[in-house]
Amino acid sequence: MKKSVVRKMAKERIKEGKNHQETFDAVYAEIKEQPETIAKILRYVPTLEKRWKYKNWRAALIVLLIVAFFLQLLGGLLLAFDRGAQFLPIILLGPAIKIILVYGMVHHRSDYYMATAFLGLIGIVRTLPELSSNFLDPWLLINVTIVAISVGLSFYLHTKMVAKYEVVKEKYTNAQGMLKLRHAIKFTD
């Protein structure tokens, strides 16, 4: 089964107000896929409660990414005017990635938080040599500050919005009346 089908089914159940365990049980009963495969997909669909609880933090991260998009786009266009249009596709890659990340966050895709943090860390590490030699450049300081805050917010939201689950052994009685053990998924939220 495709991830998108499982994600769509999970989003429908979450919109009904169900928590992760109820959603998992409903999706698993309907499609009979490997339980851990479903759990790995479902953990990235935040419940309505988590969406409401962390909506301000999520909105702040989205605004930061949009501001970073415009600053990066402006800087890239100025660089393209200075050095020539042949660099334009490479320069526009960063802003395009930010738009994709914002799109994922607007659509409650919690897996995009870790991607945002990872890409932000790469950006910070990449600018460290330039920052050490050009520390008082306001353009660079603003950019690094925005990226650093977005990295911190992304890590925070990833820890809060992504559900945790565990695989436990539970006893059950099979059709022949024998007591057996099976693996079951239990969400901890």
N, C-alpha and C positions, 0 to 999 in steps of 0.2 A: 504494500500500500504506500502511496506517496505521502511525503511529509505534509504537503499542502492540504491534503484531504483530512488528515488527522488534526492539523492545526485549525482548519475551518470548523470541524465538528467540535473541537474543544472550545473555540471562540463562541460558538452558538450556546454551548452549555454554560460557559462563564457568564454570558449576557443574561442568562436566566437567573443568575445569582448563586450558582453552585460554587462550592469550593473545589480545590484541586482533587481531593479524594473522590467526591461525588462525580466530578467530571471524568476522572480516570475510569471509575467503575462503569459509567454510562458508555463511554467510548469503547472500552475494552469489550463490553457485552455486545456491542453492535458490530465491531469489525474483527474480533478474535485474532488480532495481530500479536506479536511477541509483547508481553507486558512491559518489559524494560524499554523497548523501542518507543512505545506510546508514552511512557513516563518521561523519557528524554526529550520528546517533542513538547509534551504538555507543561513541563516545568518552566518553559519560557513564555507561557501565556499567563499574564498576571490576572489575578482575580479582581472583581469589581472593588472589593475592599482595599486591596493594595493600590489599585489605580487611584482611588479617591484619597487614600492616605498620603501618597507620594506625588500627587498631581502638581503641587507647587515646585517641587524639586525637579520634576520632569520638564515642566514649563521653563524653568530657569535654564536647564541644560539645552533645551531646544532654542531658546533666545540666544544663548551664548554661541551655539553653533551657527545660527543665522548671522549674528554679528561677525563671527570669524569668517563666514562665507563671503560677506561683502568686503571685509578688509582684505582678505586674500585675493578676491577678484579684482579689487581696485589696485592692489600692489602688483598683481600679475599683469594687468592691462598697462600700467605705467612701465613695467619692465619690458613688455612687448613693444611699446612705442619706442623705448630707449634702445633695445637690442635687435628688434626686427620681429616680424610676424611669424617666422619659422619656429619660434619657441612657444607660440600661443597654445597649441594643443597640450603640451606638457604643463604649461602654466595653468590651464583650465582643469587639469585632472584633480587637483586638490579641492577646488570649490565643488566640482561634480560629486566627489566622494562625500563631502559634507551634506549635500542635498540628499543623497541616497540615505545617509545615516539619519537625517531629520525625518525623512519619509518613513523609515522603519520605526522610529520612536513615536511619531504621530499615530501610527497604526498599532501601537502597543506590542512591539516586537522586542522583548527583553534581551534577546541575544545580540542586539545592536549596541547595548551598553558596553559590553566587553570589547567589541570591535572599535568603538569610539575611544575607549581608554587606551587600547593597544596602539592605534594609529596616532593618538595624541602623544603617547610616550615616545614613539618613533620620531615624531616631529620635534619634540623637546630635545631628545638626544642629538638629533641632526643639527639643531641650532646652537648647541652648547659651545662649539668652537667659535662661532660668530659672536655669541653673547659674551664670551670671555674677552674677546678683543675689542668689542664695540658695546660695552656695557651701558653707556649713557644714551644709546640710540632709542628715542621714545617709541618709534614704530615697532622695533624689535621687542622692547619691554612690554608693550601693550599686547602684542601677539603672543608672546610666551606666557604672560599672565592669564590671558583668556584660555589658552590651551591647557595650562596647568589646572585651572579651576574646572574646566570641562573634564579633564582626566579624573580629578577627585570626585566630581559629581557622578561620573559614569561608573566608577568603582563602587561608590556608595549605592547608587540605584541598582546595580547588578546584584549586590549582596542582599538588598531588600526586596527586589521585585521577582527574582528568580526563585522558584520554589525548590525546596529540598525534599528528597524522598529516600527511602531505604528499602532494601529487599529483605524481607523477613520470611522465616519459615513458619507456616501455620499448619495445624492439624485439620484434616477433613476426613469424612467417611465417603469412600467411593461407592459405586453402584452395587458392588458385591458385599458391602457392609464392613469392609476392612478399613482400619484406621491408617491413614497415609499422611505424608508430609508434602507440602508444595510451597513454592516460592510465591510470595505475594508482595505487591508494591504498597507501601504506606507513605503517604505524604505527611510531612511534619508541620504543615501550616494550619 
